[in-house]
Amino acid sequence: MKNVLIYSGGLDSTVLLYHLRDAGHNVSALSVNYGQRHDCELTHAAAICKHLGVPHQTADLGAIQPLLAGSSLTSPEIEVAEGHYTEESMKSTVVPNRNMILLAIAAGHALSIGAEQIAYAAHSGDHAIYPDCRNEFADAMAEAIRLCDWNHVELTRPFVDWSKADIVRRGAELGLPFEKTWSCYKGGALHCGRCGTCIERREAFDLAGVTDPTEYDSDAPSVANLRANDWRLT
């Protein structure tokens, strides 16, 4: 089946890329530059796709960055919160309507190349964190995509009921090069190990019982310290 994957180069979407290929899908990967602080993820996405021989395109929407203000991911003056996700720190990383924008671009691309499915890697841990990862939102978008053209494209979320630890375990089964993926919202030379998405990444490896090969900044707290503090930094 021909599939367009919304692909960031992150852990979740890279496992989904390998997962879809393992299931026999013909995958085309689509990344989007929306002016994100951590745009280094796009370089990682391109490199992984080149390594796999997967068709990959990047939609350059960088000009919309000023229109998506209010998020630490698109507004340089807002610092990326450190520590485990909480309701307030989560809100600072929400890019307004990001998934609707990404899904709209992916739908147009899927229709233009005759793809039958669009896939993205929303998982159970995202539901309470990001409004546009909730089932109600995805169901509404699936219906909108069905209505937007004469040709039918299905929206799929294979990991919707999986935890991030489940995703790490699946990646390990598939021999994923985890060290080539990018998660950190700060977008530095190395993963900071301190922002919410870095801590979520580290927690997932720990819970999955899989060795984390990611190189973190030298001042990042140890996993033992994070665990002792209930995954919240002191």
N, C-alpha and C positions, 0 to 999 in steps of 0.2 A: 504494500500500500504506500502511495506517495504521501509524504508527511512534511509539513513545514514546522520546524521546531523553533520557538522563541528562545534564543540562546544567548546567555550572558557571559559564558565562560566560567561561571561559578560552579560550586560543587553539585548543587541539585540539578541544574540543567545539563551538566556534563554527564552525570549518572543517567539522566533520562536519554541523552544522545546515545550512549552505549546500550542502554536498555532497549530502545527502539530498534537499533541496528541488530541487536541480538535476536529480536523477535521477527526479523526479516523485512522491516520497513525500509523503503527508499527515502532517506532523510535529506532535506535541504535545511540548513541552519540559517536563521536570520537574527542578527544582532542589531541593536538600535543605539545610536549615540543621541542621547537627549540632553547632553550637557552635564552628565553625572560627574561628580568629583572624582570618583574611582574609575575614570575612563580607561585605566590600564586593563580592566577586565576585557575590553574589546581586543586588545593585543593577545591576551591569553586565549580568547575564543578563536581568533583567526589561526593561531599556532596549533591548537588542538585539532581544528578541522583540517588544516593542511596535513598534519601527521596522519589523520585517518583517511584522507582523500574524500572528505565530505564537502559538497558544494556549500559555500558560505558567502553571505553578503551582509554588508553593514549599511543600514539606512541612516544617513546623516541628518538628524533632526536637531543638531546642536544649537541652531538659531532659536529654538523654542525655550532654551534654558531660562532666560529672564521671565518667561511667562509662567514658569513653574516654581516661583519663589515660595519661601516659607519652609523649605525642607533643608536639612543639613547636607543632603546629597546634591542639591542644585544651587544652594546659596552659600558662597564661600565665607560670608561673614558669620554664619551659624556653625558652631563647632559640633563635630560628631560626638554624641554622648558616649561615655565609657561605662562599662558595667553591663550586667545582664539586662535583657529587655524587661522594662516595666512599662506600664501604660503611658507614662509621661515621656520616657526616653524613646519609646516606640514612635510616638506621634511626631517627634522631631525628624524621623527618617522617612516619613511617608511623603512620597512625591505625588502631588495631586493628580489623580486619575491616570497614573502611569500605565496600569495594565490595560485600561481601555484604549489608550493610545497605541500600545504595543500590539494588542489584539487586532485593532483596526488595520494597522500596517500589515500584519501577518495575514489577515484575511484577504486583503487586496493582492498580496504576493501569491498566496495559495491559489486564488482564483485565476491569476494570470498565468500560472504554470500548470494548471490542471491538477493540483494536489487535492486529495480527498480528505485530509485531516490537518488540523492545526493542534500542536501539543505545547503545553507549558507545564512547568514543574512545581506548581503550587502544592504544598503538602499540609498535613494536619496542623503542624506547628505555626503555619502562617495565618490560620483562620482568624484567630483573635487579635493578631498583630496588625494585619493590613486589611482594610475593608474590601479592597479589590482582589483579595484572595479567597473571599468567602464563597460558599456554594451558591448563595442567592445571586451574587454578582455574576459568577461564571455561567450559571443557568440562563440569566437574562442575556448575556453576551452571546451564548450559543444560539439563542433564538434570534437575536439581531443578525448574526452572521447567516443564519438560515434564510432570513428574509431579504438580505441585501442584494441577492443576485439570483438569476435563474438556475445557476448550478449550485449544488449542495456541497458544503464543506462542514465537516464535523469538528467540534471543539472537544479535545480530550485532555484529561488530567489524570494520568495513570497513577500518580503518587498522592492523590487527594486524601486518602485515608492512611498514608504512611507517616511515621515520625521521621525526623531527620536521621536518627540512628538507624532506622530501617533502610534509608537511602544509602547511608555509608556502608552498611552490610552488603547491599546489592552491588554497590560500586566495587567493593572488595571481591565479590564473586566474579565480577566481570573483568578483573585485573585493571581497574581504572588507575591512571597516573594522577593520583590526588594532588601531588605537588605541582602539577601544571595548572590547576584550577585557581581561581581568584575569588575571595569572598570579602576582604576587608573594605569597609566603607571609607577609610581614610585615604586609600590610594597611594600609599608610600612605596618605597622600594621593597619592603617586606610587609607581611601581615603584621598589624600592630599587636594583635593578641589581647587587646583591651576593649575594643568596641563591641557592641552587642552581637554583631554578626560573627566576629572572630570567636567570641565566647561560645556562641551557639554552635559554631563549627567544632570547637575543641570539645565541648560537651558531647556532641554527637559521636565523635570518634571514641571517647572514653566509654560512653554507654554501649556502643556497638562492640567494644572489645577489639578495635582495629587500631593498629599503630598509626599515629598521625605524622606524616612525613613533611608537613608544612613547616617552612622556616619562618619563625616569628622574631620580632624585635627582641634585642637582648634584655630590655627592661620589662618584657611581658611577664606577668606573674605566672608561677607554675600552675599546672593543673591541680596539684594537691592543694595549693593555696586557694584556688577558685572553689574547689569542692568544700574545703573547710569553711568557706564563707558563703555557702549556699549559692555558688556561682555568681556572687555579687562582689565587686571589687571594694576594697576598703581604702 
